[in-house]
Amino acid sequence: MGKVELMGHLDSTASFTFYYPTPDLFFVGDVNQMAKPALPARLVMQLASSIRL
């Protein structure tokens, strides 16, 4: 994936809040599960990388 700069927070309950400064976007959500703790980070990185600037 391409290099993406994000600022934000992952919570222990799989909720997340991230800011993507280049296109001025916020990613806020919850994947509602705790079995796969890396899922929110991978989801946000995939979403941010898919945005065409």
PQR file with spaces between the fields and no chain letter, atoms N, CA, C, O and H, PARSE charges and radii, in Angstrom:
ATOM       1  N    MET     1       0.837   -1.188    0.000 -0.4000 1.5000
ATOM       2  CA   MET     1       0.000    0.000    0.000 -0.0000 2.0000
ATOM       3  C    MET     1       0.880    1.249    0.000  0.5500 1.7000
ATOM       4  O    MET     1       2.043    1.213    0.400 -0.5500 1.4000
ATOM       5  N    GLY     2       0.306    2.324   -0.448 -0.4000 1.5000
ATOM       6  CA   GLY     2       1.044    3.576   -0.448 -0.0000 2.0000
ATOM       7  C    GLY     2       1.208    4.121    0.955  0.5500 1.7000
ATOM       8  O    GLY     2       0.555    3.664    1.893 -0.5500 1.4000
ATOM       9  H    GLY     2      -0.639    2.353   -0.773  0.4000 1.0000
ATOM      10  N    LYS     3       2.073    5.088    1.089 -0.4000 1.5000
ATOM      11  CA   LYS     3       2.331    5.700    2.378 -0.0000 2.0000
ATOM      12  C    LYS     3       1.202    6.666    2.715  0.5500 1.7000
ATOM      13  O    LYS     3       0.873    7.553    1.927 -0.5500 1.4000
ATOM      14  H    LYS     3       2.603    5.460    0.327  0.4000 1.0000
ATOM      15  N    VAL     4       0.616    6.484    3.889 -0.4000 1.5000
ATOM      16  CA   VAL     4      -0.504    7.303    4.322 -0.0000 2.0000
ATOM      17  C    VAL     4      -0.201    7.830    5.719  0.5500 1.7000
ATOM      18  O    VAL     4       0.198    7.060    6.593 -0.5500 1.4000
ATOM      19  H    VAL     4       0.883    5.763    4.528  0.4000 1.0000
ATOM      20  N    GLU     5      -0.386    9.130    5.944 -0.4000 1.5000
ATOM      21  CA   GLU     5      -0.180    9.720    7.261 -0.0000 2.0000
ATOM      22  C    GLU     5      -1.527    9.914    7.943  0.5500 1.7000
ATOM      23  O    GLU     5      -2.372   10.671    7.466 -0.5500 1.4000
ATOM      24  H    GLU     5      -0.710    9.755    5.234  0.4000 1.0000
ATOM      25  N    LEU     6      -1.718    9.224    9.060 -0.4000 1.5000
ATOM      26  CA   LEU     6      -2.947    9.327    9.830 -0.0000 2.0000
ATOM      27  C    LEU     6      -2.617    9.708   11.264  0.5500 1.7000
ATOM      28  O    LEU     6      -1.576    9.322   11.796 -0.5500 1.4000
ATOM      29  H    LEU     6      -1.032    8.608    9.447  0.4000 1.0000
ATOM      30  N    MET     7      -3.503   10.462   11.880 -0.4000 1.5000
ATOM      31  CA   MET     7      -3.384   10.778   13.299 -0.0000 2.0000
ATOM      32  C    MET     7      -4.664   10.300   13.960  0.5500 1.7000
ATOM      33  O    MET     7      -5.758   10.575   13.468 -0.5500 1.4000
ATOM      34  H    MET     7      -4.349   10.775   11.448  0.4000 1.0000
ATOM      35  N    GLY     8      -4.536    9.587   15.070 -0.4000 1.5000
ATOM      36  CA   GLY     8      -5.755    9.143   15.708 -0.0000 2.0000
ATOM      37  C    GLY     8      -5.546    8.159   16.829  0.5500 1.7000
ATOM      38  O    GLY     8      -4.489    8.103   17.458 -0.5500 1.4000
ATOM      39  H    GLY     8      -3.647    9.364   15.470  0.4000 1.0000
ATOM      40  N    HIS     9      -6.597    7.377   17.064 -0.4000 1.5000
ATOM      41  CA   HIS     9      -6.635    6.506   18.235 -0.0000 2.0000
ATOM      42  C    HIS     9      -7.416    5.231   17.936  0.5500 1.7000
ATOM      43  O    HIS     9      -8.475    5.260   17.310 -0.5500 1.4000
ATOM      44  H    HIS     9      -7.456    7.422   16.553  0.4000 1.0000
ATOM      45  N    LEU    10      -6.858    4.100   18.404 -0.4000 1.5000
ATOM      46  CA   LEU    10      -7.570    2.825   18.406 -0.0000 2.0000
ATOM      47  C    LEU    10      -7.937    2.504   19.848  0.5500 1.7000
ATOM      48  O    LEU    10      -7.092    2.612   20.736 -0.5500 1.4000
ATOM      49  H    LEU    10      -5.997    4.076   18.912  0.4000 1.0000
ATOM      50  N    ASP    11      -9.164    2.117   20.091 -0.4000 1.5000
ATOM      51  CA   ASP    11      -9.620    1.785   21.431 -0.0000 2.0000
ATOM      52  C    ASP    11      -9.560    0.281   21.639  0.5500 1.7000
ATOM      53  O    ASP    11      -9.539   -0.476   20.668 -0.5500 1.4000
ATOM      54  H    ASP    11      -9.850    2.029   19.369  0.4000 1.0000
ATOM      55  N    SER    12      -9.533   -0.157   22.875 -0.4000 1.5000
ATOM      56  CA   SER    12      -9.469   -1.590   23.183 -0.0000 2.0000
ATOM      57  C    SER    12     -10.757   -2.323   22.828  0.5500 1.7000
ATOM      58  O    SER    12     -10.770   -3.553   22.788 -0.5500 1.4000
ATOM      59  H    SER    12      -9.550    0.458   23.663  0.4000 1.0000
ATOM      60  N    THR    13     -11.828   -1.599   22.571 -0.4000 1.5000
ATOM      61  CA   THR    13     -13.097   -2.231   22.188 -0.0000 2.0000
ATOM      62  C    THR    13     -13.334   -2.195   20.687  0.5500 1.7000
ATOM      63  O    THR    13     -14.466   -2.363   20.234 -0.5500 1.4000
ATOM      64  H    THR    13     -11.816   -0.599   22.603  0.4000 1.0000
ATOM      65  N    ALA    14     -12.289   -1.981   19.917 -0.4000 1.5000
ATOM      66  CA   ALA    14     -12.306   -1.976   18.452 -0.0000 2.0000
ATOM      67  C    ALA    14     -12.989   -0.753   17.846  0.5500 1.7000
ATOM      68  O    ALA    14     -13.440   -0.800   16.701 -0.5500 1.4000
ATOM      69  H    ALA    14     -11.369   -1.845   20.285  0.4000 1.0000
ATOM      70  N    SER    15     -13.068    0.327   18.594 -0.4000 1.5000
ATOM      71  CA   SER    15     -13.532    1.580   18.009 -0.0000 2.0000
ATOM      72  C    SER    15     -12.310    2.396   17.600  0.5500 1.7000
ATOM      73  O    SER    15     -11.211    2.173   18.108 -0.5500 1.4000
ATOM      74  H    SER    15     -12.701    0.365   19.524  0.4000 1.0000
ATOM      75  N    PHE    16     -12.502    3.329   16.692 -0.4000 1.5000
ATOM      76  CA   PHE    16     -11.372    4.094   16.176 -0.0000 2.0000
ATOM      77  C    PHE    16     -11.796    5.497   15.780  0.5500 1.7000
ATOM      78  O    PHE    16     -12.955    5.747   15.449 -0.5500 1.4000
ATOM      79  H    PHE    16     -13.395    3.510   16.280  0.4000 1.0000
ATOM      80  N    THR    17     -10.834    6.402   15.822 -0.4000 1.5000
ATOM      81  CA   THR    17     -10.984    7.774   15.353 -0.0000 2.0000
ATOM      82  C    THR    17      -9.654    8.170   14.734  0.5500 1.7000
ATOM      83  O    THR    17      -8.625    8.160   15.410 -0.5500 1.4000
ATOM      84  H    THR    17      -9.893    6.199   16.091  0.4000 1.0000
ATOM      85  N    PHE    18      -9.666    8.518   13.455 -0.4000 1.5000
ATOM      86  CA   PHE    18      -8.450    8.927   12.766 -0.0000 2.0000
ATOM      87  C    PHE    18      -8.726   10.138   11.900  0.5500 1.7000
ATOM      88  O    PHE    18      -9.826   10.311   11.374 -0.5500 1.4000
ATOM      89  H    PHE    18     -10.502    8.526   12.905  0.4000 1.0000
ATOM      90  N    TYR    19      -7.715   10.966   11.762 -0.4000 1.5000
ATOM      91  CA   TYR    19      -7.771   12.137   10.894 -0.0000 2.0000
ATOM      92  C    TYR    19      -6.729   11.961    9.791  0.5500 1.7000
ATOM      93  O    TYR    19      -5.569   11.650   10.065 -0.5500 1.4000
ATOM      94  H    TYR    19      -6.822   10.826   12.189  0.4000 1.0000
ATOM      95  N    TYR    20      -7.144   12.157    8.567 -0.4000 1.5000
ATOM      96  CA   TYR    20      -6.275   12.069    7.389 -0.0000 2.0000
ATOM      97  C    TYR    20      -6.111   13.499    6.885  0.5500 1.7000
ATOM      98  O    TYR    20      -7.002   14.006    6.205 -0.5500 1.4000
ATOM      99  H    TYR    20      -8.086   12.410    8.345  0.4000 1.0000
ATOM     100  N    PRO    21      -4.985   14.174    7.202 -0.5600 1.5000
ATOM     101  CA   PRO    21      -4.861   15.610    6.943  0.2800 2.0000
ATOM     102  C    PRO    21      -4.811   16.032    5.481  0.5500 1.7000
ATOM     103  O    PRO    21      -5.313   17.106    5.148 -0.5500 1.4000
ATOM     104  N    THR    22      -4.229   15.232    4.601 -0.4000 1.5000
ATOM     105  CA   THR    22      -4.071   15.659    3.217 -0.0000 2.0000
ATOM     106  C    THR    22      -5.405   15.943    2.529  0.5500 1.7000
ATOM     107  O    THR    22      -5.554   17.005    1.926 -0.5500 1.4000
ATOM     108  H    THR    22      -3.821   14.360    4.871  0.4000 1.0000
ATOM     109  N    PRO    23      -6.395   15.021    2.597 -0.5600 1.5000
ATOM     110  CA   PRO    23      -7.694   15.375    2.014  0.2800 2.0000
ATOM     111  C    PRO    23      -8.674   15.938    3.044  0.5500 1.7000
ATOM     112  O    PRO    23      -9.837   16.174    2.715 -0.5500 1.4000
ATOM     113  N    ASP    24      -8.224   16.158    4.290 -0.4000 1.5000
ATOM     114  CA   ASP    24      -9.053   16.701    5.372 -0.0000 2.0000
ATOM     115  C    ASP    24     -10.266   15.803    5.643  0.5500 1.7000
ATOM     116  O    ASP    24     -11.411   16.250    5.573 -0.5500 1.4000
ATOM     117  H    ASP    24      -7.279   15.966    4.557  0.4000 1.0000
ATOM     118  N    LEU    25      -9.995   14.523    5.955 -0.4000 1.5000
ATOM     119  CA   LEU    25     -11.044   13.539    6.224 -0.0000 2.0000
ATOM     120  C    LEU    25     -10.904   12.949    7.616  0.5500 1.7000
ATOM     121  O    LEU    25      -9.800   12.817    8.144 -0.5500 1.4000
ATOM     122  H    LEU    25      -9.065   14.159    6.012  0.4000 1.0000
ATOM     123  N    PHE    26     -12.042   12.598    8.200 -0.4000 1.5000
ATOM     124  CA   PHE    26     -12.061   11.892    9.477 -0.0000 2.0000
ATOM     125  C    PHE    26     -12.633   10.499    9.264  0.5500 1.7000
ATOM     126  O    PHE    26     -13.598   10.326    8.520 -0.5500 1.4000
ATOM     127  H    PHE    26     -12.939   12.705    7.771  0.4000 1.0000
ATOM     128  N    PHE    27     -12.038    9.504    9.917 -0.4000 1.5000
ATOM     129  CA   PHE    27     -12.559    8.141    9.937 -0.0000 2.0000
ATOM     130  C    PHE    27     -12.930    7.846   11.382  0.5500 1.7000
ATOM     131  O    PHE    27     -12.067    7.843   12.260 -0.5500 1.4000
ATOM     132  H    PHE    27     -11.253    9.645   10.522  0.4000 1.0000
ATOM     133  N    VAL    28     -14.201    7.599   11.630 -0.4000 1.5000
ATOM     134  CA   VAL    28     -14.686    7.317   12.977 -0.0000 2.0000
ATOM     135  C    VAL    28     -15.605    6.120   12.886  0.5500 1.7000
ATOM     136  O    VAL    28     -16.497    6.085   12.038 -0.5500 1.4000
ATOM     137  H    VAL    28     -14.902    7.601   10.916  0.4000 1.0000
ATOM     138  N    GLY    29     -15.397    5.133   13.753 -0.4000 1.5000
ATOM     139  CA   GLY    29     -16.265    3.967   13.681 -0.0000 2.0000
ATOM     140  C    GLY    29     -15.973    2.934   14.742  0.5500 1.7000
ATOM     141  O    GLY    29     -15.199    3.155   15.673 -0.5500 1.4000
ATOM     142  H    GLY    29     -14.672    5.162   14.441  0.4000 1.0000
ATOM     143  N    ASP    30     -16.622    1.797   14.570 -0.4000 1.5000
ATOM     144  CA   ASP    30     -16.509    0.677   15.492 -0.0000 2.0000
ATOM     145  C    ASP    30     -16.772   -0.597   14.709  0.5500 1.7000
ATOM     146  O    ASP    30     -17.769   -0.681   13.992 -0.5500 1.4000
ATOM     147  H    ASP    30     -17.251    1.618   13.814  0.4000 1.0000
ATOM     148  N    VAL    31     -15.902   -1.589   14.829 -0.4000 1.5000
ATOM     149  CA   VAL    31     -16.120   -2.844   14.117 -0.0000 2.0000
ATOM     150  C    VAL    31     -16.869   -3.858   14.990  0.5500 1.7000
ATOM     151  O    VAL    31     -17.156   -4.967   14.538 -0.5500 1.4000
ATOM     152  H    VAL    31     -15.092   -1.521   15.411  0.4000 1.0000
ATOM     153  N    ASN    32     -17.183   -3.490   16.223 -0.4000 1.5000
ATOM     154  CA   ASN    32     -18.056   -4.257   17.111 -0.0000 2.0000
ATOM     155  C    ASN    32     -17.602   -5.700   17.331  0.5500 1.7000
ATOM     156  O    ASN    32     -18.413   -6.625   17.313 -0.5500 1.4000
ATOM     157  H    ASN    32     -16.950   -2.589   16.590  0.4000 1.0000
ATOM     158  N    GLN    33     -16.314   -5.877   17.536 -0.4000 1.5000
ATOM     159  CA   GLN    33     -15.782   -7.197   17.874 -0.0000 2.0000
ATOM     160  C    GLN    33     -14.405   -7.026   18.511  0.5500 1.7000
ATOM     161  O    GLN    33     -13.724   -6.031   18.264 -0.5500 1.4000
ATOM     162  H    GLN    33     -15.655   -5.125   17.550  0.4000 1.0000
ATOM     163  N    MET    34     -14.000   -7.987   19.323 -0.4000 1.5000
ATOM     164  CA   MET    34     -12.703   -7.904   19.978 -0.0000 2.0000
ATOM     165  C    MET    34     -11.809   -9.098   19.635  0.5500 1.7000
ATOM     166  O    MET    34     -10.685   -9.177   20.131 -0.5500 1.4000
ATOM     167  H    MET    34     -14.553   -8.796   19.523  0.4000 1.0000
ATOM     168  N    ALA    35     -12.277  -10.021   18.805 -0.4000 1.5000
ATOM     169  CA   ALA    35     -11.515  -11.222   18.475 -0.0000 2.0000
ATOM     170  C    ALA    35     -10.298  -10.920   17.608  0.5500 1.7000
ATOM     171  O    ALA    35      -9.280  -11.602   17.719 -0.5500 1.4000
ATOM     172  H    ALA    35     -13.190   -9.957   18.401  0.4000 1.0000
ATOM     173  N    LYS    36     -10.387   -9.921   16.759 -0.4000 1.5000
ATOM     174  CA   LYS    36      -9.282   -9.554   15.854 -0.0000 2.0000
ATOM     175  C    LYS    36      -8.890   -8.108   16.133  0.5500 1.7000
ATOM     176  O    LYS    36      -9.417   -7.196   15.496 -0.5500 1.4000
ATOM     177  H    LYS    36     -11.215   -9.366   16.670  0.4000 1.0000
ATOM     178  N    PRO    37      -7.973   -7.882   17.075 -0.5600 1.5000
ATOM     179  CA   PRO    37      -7.661   -6.512   17.482  0.2800 2.0000
ATOM     180  C    PRO    37      -7.027   -5.644   16.401  0.5500 1.7000
ATOM     181  O    PRO    37      -7.092   -4.418   16.493 -0.5500 1.4000
ATOM     182  N    ALA    38      -6.413   -6.245   15.378 -0.4000 1.5000
ATOM     183  CA   ALA    38      -5.782   -5.450   14.312 -0.0000 2.0000
ATOM     184  C    ALA    38      -6.771   -5.034   13.224  0.5500 1.7000
ATOM     185  O    ALA    38      -6.417   -4.234   12.358 -0.5500 1.4000
ATOM     186  H    ALA    38      -6.359   -7.240   15.303  0.4000 1.0000
ATOM     187  N    LEU    39      -7.983   -5.549   13.242 -0.4000 1.5000
ATOM     188  CA   LEU    39      -8.965   -5.262   12.189 -0.0000 2.0000
ATOM     189  C    LEU    39      -9.251   -3.768   12.008  0.5500 1.7000
ATOM     190  O    LEU    39      -9.253   -3.306   10.867 -0.5500 1.4000
ATOM     191  H    LEU    39      -8.271   -6.199   13.945  0.4000 1.0000
ATOM     192  N    PRO    40      -9.490   -2.991   13.061 -0.5600 1.5000
ATOM     193  CA   PRO    40      -9.759   -1.556   12.842  0.2800 2.0000
ATOM     194  C    PRO    40      -8.597   -0.828   12.169  0.5500 1.7000
ATOM     195  O    PRO    40      -8.818    0.014   11.298 -0.5500 1.4000
ATOM     196  N    ALA    41      -7.373   -1.140   12.559 -0.4000 1.5000
ATOM     197  CA   ALA    41      -6.210   -0.478   11.947 -0.0000 2.0000
ATOM     198  C    ALA    41      -6.093   -0.831   10.470  0.5500 1.7000
ATOM     199  O    ALA    41      -5.841    0.038    9.636 -0.5500 1.4000
ATOM     200  H    ALA    41      -7.194   -1.824   13.266  0.4000 1.0000
ATOM     201  N    ARG    42      -6.276   -2.102   10.152 -0.4000 1.5000
ATOM     202  CA   ARG    42      -6.203   -2.515    8.741 -0.0000 2.0000
ATOM     203  C    ARG    42      -7.332   -1.883    7.929  0.5500 1.7000
ATOM     204  O    ARG    42      -7.120   -1.480    6.786 -0.5500 1.4000
ATOM     205  H    ARG    42      -6.481   -2.809   10.829  0.4000 1.0000
ATOM     206  N    LEU    43      -8.511   -1.793    8.502 -0.4000 1.5000
ATOM     207  CA   LEU    43      -9.659   -1.197    7.816 -0.0000 2.0000
ATOM     208  C    LEU    43      -9.396    0.269    7.492  0.5500 1.7000
ATOM     209  O    LEU    43      -9.611    0.701    6.360 -0.5500 1.4000
ATOM     210  H    LEU    43      -8.684   -2.120    9.431  0.4000 1.0000
ATOM     211  N    VAL    44      -8.935    1.033    8.475 -0.4000 1.5000
ATOM     212  CA   VAL    44      -8.682    2.458    8.260 -0.0000 2.0000
ATOM     213  C    VAL    44      -7.564    2.668    7.250  0.5500 1.7000
ATOM     214  O    VAL    44      -7.666    3.547    6.394 -0.5500 1.4000
ATOM     215  H    VAL    44      -8.760    0.681    9.395  0.4000 1.0000
ATOM     216  N    MET    45      -6.497    1.874    7.336 -0.4000 1.5000
ATOM     217  CA   MET    45      -5.403    2.004    6.364 -0.0000 2.0000
ATOM     218  C    MET    45      -5.872    1.675    4.951  0.5500 1.7000
ATOM     219  O    MET    45      -5.475    2.335    3.990 -0.5500 1.4000
ATOM     220  H    MET    45      -6.415    1.160    8.031  0.4000 1.0000
ATOM     221  N    GLN    46      -6.712    0.661    4.828 -0.4000 1.5000
ATOM     222  CA   GLN    46      -7.234    0.301    3.508 -0.0000 2.0000
ATOM     223  C    GLN    46      -8.130    1.419    2.959  0.5500 1.7000
ATOM     224  O    GLN    46      -8.037    1.768    1.782 -0.5500 1.4000
ATOM     225  H    GLN    46      -7.034    0.126    5.608  0.4000 1.0000
ATOM     226  N    LEU    47      -8.986    1.974    3.803 -0.4000 1.5000
ATOM     227  CA   LEU    47      -9.846    3.070    3.364 -0.0000 2.0000
ATOM     228  C    LEU    47      -9.024    4.276    2.940  0.5500 1.7000
ATOM     229  O    LEU    47      -9.271    4.850    1.880 -0.5500 1.4000
ATOM     230  H    LEU    47      -9.062    1.691    4.759  0.4000 1.0000
ATOM     231  N    ALA    48      -8.052    4.666    3.751 -0.4000 1.5000
ATOM     232  CA   ALA    48      -7.234    5.845    3.448 -0.0000 2.0000
ATOM     233  C    ALA    48      -6.415    5.628    2.174  0.5500 1.7000
ATOM     234  O    ALA    48      -6.265    6.548    1.369 -0.5500 1.4000
ATOM     235  H    ALA    48      -7.850    4.200    4.612  0.4000 1.0000
ATOM     236  N    SER    49      -5.886    4.421    1.989 -0.4000 1.5000
ATOM     237  CA   SER    49      -5.078    4.143    0.801 -0.0000 2.0000
ATOM     238  C    SER    49      -5.912    4.115   -0.484  0.5500 1.7000
ATOM     239  O    SER    49      -5.382    4.336   -1.573 -0.5500 1.4000
ATOM     240  H    SER    49      -6.007    3.674    2.642  0.4000 1.0000
ATOM     241  N    SER    50      -7.191    3.849   -0.363 -0.4000 1.5000
ATOM     242  CA   SER    50      -8.040    3.754   -1.552 -0.0000 2.0000
ATOM     243  C    SER    50      -8.526    5.119   -2.051  0.5500 1.7000
ATOM     244  O    SER    50      -9.107    5.205   -3.133 -0.5500 1.4000
ATOM     245  H    SER    50      -7.622    3.669    0.521  0.4000 1.0000
ATOM     246  N    ILE    51      -8.300    6.166   -1.292 -0.4000 1.5000
ATOM     247  CA   ILE    51      -8.747    7.504   -1.681 -0.0000 2.0000
ATOM     248  C    ILE    51      -7.807    8.077   -2.720  0.5500 1.7000
ATOM     249  O    ILE    51      -6.597    8.137   -2.501 -0.5500 1.4000
ATOM     250  H    ILE    51      -7.828    6.096   -0.413  0.4000 1.0000
ATOM     251  N    ARG    52      -8.342    8.490   -3.826 -0.4000 1.5000
ATOM     252  CA   ARG    52      -7.558    9.101   -4.908 -0.0000 2.0000
ATOM     253  C    ARG    52      -7.431   10.594   -4.652  0.5500 1.7000
ATOM     254  O    ARG    52      -8.430   11.304   -4.531 -0.5500 1.4000
ATOM     255  H    ARG    52      -9.325    8.442   -4.004  0.4000 1.0000
ATOM     256  N    LEU    53      -6.202   11.057   -4.572 -0.4000 1.5000
ATOM     257  CA   LEU    53      -5.978   12.499   -4.337 -0.0000 2.0000
ATOM     258  C    LEU    53      -5.684   13.222   -5.625  0.5500 1.7000
ATOM     259  O    LEU    53      -5.472   14.434   -5.618 -0.5500 1.4000
ATOM     260  H    LEU    53      -5.391   10.481   -4.671  0.4000 1.0000
